Amino acid sequence: MREEASPDALRDRRVLISGASVAGPALAHWLAAHGCAVTIVEKAPALRQGGFAVDFRGAAHREVLRRMGLWDAVRERQTHMGTQHFIGPDGREQASLPPEFMSGDVEIFRGDLSEIFHEHTKDRVEYVFGDSLATLEQTPDEVHVTFERGAPRTFDLVVGADGLHSTVRRLVFGDEARHLRFLNHYVAVYDAPNHLGLDRTARWFNAPGRAVGLAHYGGDPAKALVTMVFAEQDPGYARLGPERQREILRERYAGLGWEVPRALKALEETEDLYFDAMAQVRLDRFSEGRVVLLGDAGYGATMGGLGTGLALVCAYVLAGELATRPGHRAAFAAYEEQIRAYALGCQKNADSAGPMLAPATDRRIRLRNLTYRVLQLGPLSALFSRLSVRAAEAIELKDYPLPVSGARSSGVRD
Ligand SMILES: Cc1cc2nc3c(=O)[nH]c(=O)nc-3n(C[C@H](O)[C@H](O)[C@H](O)COP(=O)(O)OP(=O)(O)OC[C@H]3O[C@@H](n4cnc5c(N)ncnc54)[C@H](O)[C@@H]3O)c2cc1C
């Protein structure tokens, strides 16, 4: 369906986006092209590196990347990750997962993706690093914002793209405990030496309720990525400082065999530890007045929830609706109507990520491995691959008009 542009719906609108990871810069890409004056405020002092490899899969993800003009740029920096293996205590393979299941159509480090988006928007968008919203007050016509460091400013719209622990969501919808559904698992990711000499592959080792993955996604052959996933009932660990989080990981993984002692040694040396709860955001609406949530801030799904592709598709929809509706109220309502079921489907996909990676007992570990072996037999393998893209494709993209002239552009055309 081809949508008509609402002439000048966005021209010179002042939009503040909180968060410069994936969702924020993806939205900024579209809004700047429509002539908005976009400011992105990012809490970190510079673009954040580190974290997982993230992937895009299925027609909707691919199509949005193409419409952004970034499909080739992402492919150029893709990981080319291969098969991932689950191994037993003796180091022998118990089961494996094919690349299309774990790494989608194209996989890239989140930091590299963020860099591509930033590079592509930085001449058209004002980036403010090292600051955060402190307060936000809405009037019928504007939003007055104060910052932790910078001077107060006024905007027409504010977008919370500031992740699972969103400040914008807290300021507008209240304390995060009311909206975060903890999935009783944590995930930690950090760099380590590639002692196993892995080459674009991963080995996963389990003990009941715990998983350790060692992966090499390409690039520097000396470097591997450690992923730890463990079961835990206490929802409070994500708020602890990194030292306490390291201690928790040490306690939790003490005494395990395989490469775990070396992985724990690397934990002491890494400067870039990602540690967070596996949790999902559940809200009964994504906007309030002139403020709207995007990506993990509004419907974060955790590992297995296709969060990066989801953020990208939803940024496309939000910008498209803002450009084609007479006002922000109608646009936010249409955005929500189109993406709610889609986002819920992706969240559902992630419900079992913790128990799948870190089964609770030895018996469940064996059962998981058996299931994966069976699923890769003959005709079942096609079904298995299909399942991995179903949630990602469960949206029909509207054909929003691409802005071509008069945008606040430095000549960048897509
Ligand atoms: C450093 C990092 C590492 C990650 N690693 C993993 C991983 O290993 N596994 C995984 O499943 N997911 C990981 N994620 C989450 C994954 O990137 C998202 O699920 C997905 O890409 C959707 O992106 P998003 O832009 O909505 O949110 P996010 O990628 O979470 O980005 C939110 C951005 O908002 C910024 N921010 C937070 N609070 C404020 C504030 N008050 N003011 C301004 N800016 C703020 C953050 O610094 C961040 O840059 C990681 C995210 C980050 C930032």
The ligand as an SDF file (V2000), in Angstrom:
LIG
                    3D

 53 58  0  0  0  0  0  0  0  0999 V2000
   26.5860   -1.5790   24.9400 C   0  0  0  0  0  0  0  0  0  0  0  0
   25.4170   -2.4860   24.5950 C   0  0  0  0  0  0  0  0  0  0  0  0
   25.6240   -3.8520   24.5130 C   0  0  0  0  0  0  0  0  0  0  0  0
   24.5580   -4.6930   24.2150 C   0  0  0  0  0  0  0  0  0  0  0  0
   24.8210   -6.0270   24.1730 N   0  0  0  0  0  0  0  0  0  0  0  0
   23.7950   -6.8680   24.0250 C   0  0  0  0  0  0  0  0  0  0  0  0
   24.0300   -8.2530   24.1300 C   0  0  0  0  0  0  0  0  0  0  0  0
   25.1500   -8.6920   24.3370 O   0  0  0  0  0  0  0  0  0  0  0  0
   22.9790   -9.0930   23.9890 N   0  0  0  0  0  0  0  0  0  0  0  0
   21.7080   -8.6350   23.7480 C   0  0  0  0  0  0  0  0  0  0  0  0
   20.7760   -9.4230   23.6300 O   0  0  0  0  0  0  0  0  0  0  0  0
   21.4550   -7.3140   23.6210 N   0  0  0  0  0  0  0  0  0  0  0  0
   22.4480   -6.4170   23.7790 C   0  0  0  0  0  0  0  0  0  0  0  0
   22.1920   -5.0930   23.7220 N   0  0  0  0  0  0  0  0  0  0  0  0
   20.8110   -4.6600   23.3980 C   0  0  0  0  0  0  0  0  0  0  0  0
   20.5350   -4.5720   21.8820 C   0  0  0  0  0  0  0  0  0  0  0  0
   21.4390   -3.6740   21.3280 O   0  0  0  0  0  0  0  0  0  0  0  0
   19.0820   -4.0920   21.6940 C   0  0  0  0  0  0  0  0  0  0  0  0
   18.1860   -5.1160   22.0870 O   0  0  0  0  0  0  0  0  0  0  0  0
   18.6360   -3.7570   20.2740 C   0  0  0  0  0  0  0  0  0  0  0  0
   19.6930   -3.4430   19.4450 O   0  0  0  0  0  0  0  0  0  0  0  0
   17.5930   -2.6210   20.2830 C   0  0  0  0  0  0  0  0  0  0  0  0
   18.2780   -1.4150   20.4180 O   0  0  0  0  0  0  0  0  0  0  0  0
   17.7940   -0.1000   21.1360 P   0  0  0  0  0  0  0  0  0  0  0  0
   18.4630    0.9970   20.3880 O   0  0  0  0  0  0  0  0  0  0  0  0
   16.3270   -0.0700   21.2940 O   0  0  0  0  0  0  0  0  0  0  0  0
   18.3560   -0.2040   22.6220 O   0  0  0  0  0  0  0  0  0  0  0  0
   19.8640   -0.3200   23.1280 P   0  0  0  0  0  0  0  0  0  0  0  0
   20.7250   -0.9650   22.1240 O   0  0  0  0  0  0  0  0  0  0  0  0
   19.8290   -0.8990   24.4960 O   0  0  0  0  0  0  0  0  0  0  0  0
   20.3550    1.2230   23.2230 O   0  0  0  0  0  0  0  0  0  0  0  0
   19.9120    2.1440   24.1690 C   0  0  0  0  0  0  0  0  0  0  0  0
   20.8720    3.3450   24.1270 C   0  0  0  0  0  0  0  0  0  0  0  0
   20.3760    4.3340   25.0260 O   0  0  0  0  0  0  0  0  0  0  0  0
   21.4400    4.8130   25.8330 C   0  0  0  0  0  0  0  0  0  0  0  0
   20.8500    5.3120   27.0750 N   0  0  0  0  0  0  0  0  0  0  0  0
   20.4300    4.6280   28.1410 C   0  0  0  0  0  0  0  0  0  0  0  0
   19.9490    5.4780   29.0720 N   0  0  0  0  0  0  0  0  0  0  0  0
   20.0630    6.7240   28.5710 C   0  0  0  0  0  0  0  0  0  0  0  0
   19.7360    8.0260   29.0440 C   0  0  0  0  0  0  0  0  0  0  0  0
   19.2080    8.2020   30.2690 N   0  0  0  0  0  0  0  0  0  0  0  0
   19.9870    9.0870   28.2660 N   0  0  0  0  0  0  0  0  0  0  0  0
   20.5420    8.9280   27.0310 C   0  0  0  0  0  0  0  0  0  0  0  0
   20.8970    7.7200   26.5320 N   0  0  0  0  0  0  0  0  0  0  0  0
   20.6370    6.6330   27.2900 C   0  0  0  0  0  0  0  0  0  0  0  0
   22.3410    3.6120   26.0020 C   0  0  0  0  0  0  0  0  0  0  0  0
   23.6430    3.9960   26.3750 O   0  0  0  0  0  0  0  0  0  0  0  0
   22.2900    3.0140   24.6070 C   0  0  0  0  0  0  0  0  0  0  0  0
   23.2240    3.5910   23.7550 O   0  0  0  0  0  0  0  0  0  0  0  0
   23.2320   -4.1880   23.9820 C   0  0  0  0  0  0  0  0  0  0  0  0
   23.0380   -2.8080   24.0390 C   0  0  0  0  0  0  0  0  0  0  0  0
   24.1020   -1.9570   24.3380 C   0  0  0  0  0  0  0  0  0  0  0  0
   23.8640   -0.4610   24.4040 C   0  0  0  0  0  0  0  0  0  0  0  0
  1  2  1  0
  2  3  1  0
  2 52  2  0
  3  4  2  0
  4  5  1  0
  4 50  1  0
  5  6  2  0
  6  7  1  0
  6 13  1  0
  7  8  2  0
  7  9  1  0
  9 10  1  0
 10 11  2  0
 10 12  1  0
 12 13  2  0
 13 14  1  0
 14 15  1  0
 14 50  1  0
 15 16  1  0
 16 17  1  0
 16 18  1  0
 18 19  1  0
 18 20  1  0
 20 21  1  0
 20 22  1  0
 22 23  1  0
 23 24  1  0
 24 25  2  0
 24 26  1  0
 24 27  1  0
 27 28  1  0
 28 29  2  0
 28 30  1  0
 28 31  1  0
 31 32  1  0
 32 33  1  0
 33 34  1  0
 33 48  1  0
 34 35  1  0
 35 36  1  0
 35 46  1  0
 36 37  1  0
 36 45  1  0
 37 38  2  0
 38 39  1  0
 39 40  1  0
 39 45  2  0
 40 41  1  0
 40 42  2  0
 42 43  1  0
 43 44  2  0
 44 45  1  0
 46 47  1  0
 46 48  1  0
 48 49  1  0
 50 51  2  0
 51 52  1  0
 52 53  1  0
M  END
$$$$
